[in-house]
């Protein structure tokens, strides 16, 4: 069995391919198989989310490329930007991972969400495609606490700022 404890820089030449759906690409501990059938054990840093094209460094020096598996998805299209933004808002309000494209949104197939969106007046269709949802505001690993937030490498202490009272 191949063991992986860390990610690797992008590589032109790889020794194997690991195809996973998004749900499994979010697991830091996983036993699975490469496309070749060889078993692989992932022991990555907690919170690691693998993306299609990422590379992994096996303990024996081999490099494995991650490939996003095709999944059953729903695609949202709207007649205008405001309708698409409303659809994104309602999906986000339900903490639904979404992939944002040029004029469309995608989310894991869910007929309840699809019916809600159709009720908002947008078009929803089913498709099979790789799923690469937005990583989220704190994907870089920094989680604000005690009134701090990180932006562009600068930490701001919002609690220390004077407040304007109206």
Order of alpha helices (4+ residues) and beta strands (2+ residues): beta-beta-alpha-beta-beta-beta-beta-beta-alpha-beta-beta-alpha-beta-beta-beta
